[in-house]
Amino acid sequence: MRRFLSWIRDFRGSASGIAATEFALVLPFLAAIVVTLPDIGQAASGVEGMESAVRASIQYAMGGGSDMSVAQTVGMQAWSSKPNNAQLTASVSCTCNGGAGICGQLCADSSTPQTYVTVAASGFVGGSTVGFNDSISRTVRVQ
């Protein structure tokens, strides 16, 4: 028993292994940060590229472009570092007084229908450790 108490007093008074113990406790967290940080950067960059693609398609439509296949092409060309499963769609819809309308035809009250363009993009962003499928959709009214 004396030997055990003596050993506890010696252990409590010794500070030689404290730094190594603290390092061993902190190391997994530091390693996790180092491993995931590049993937988080890739995910942020991927989302930004996706937003740029949608923005380019919307700008095409707002500039007077009416061919939605061209809007898709413009968006895909603007998408930097697009993933293998990248998808971008552009569609047009029209409304008359808040209800459904037919694009290119006057409304029942002889007014011009309001035209809306919707662009949606989706794809995998991130890396091998941190990654996810993301999608963005924007709708704007064009004149």
Secondary structure by P-SEA (a helix, b strand, c coil): caaaaaaaaaaaacccaaaaaaaaaaaaaaaaaaacaaaaaaaaaaaaaaaaaaaaaaaaaaaccccaaaaaaaaaaaccccccbbbbbbbbbbbccccccccccccccccccbbbbbbbbbbbcccccbbbbbbbbbbbbcc
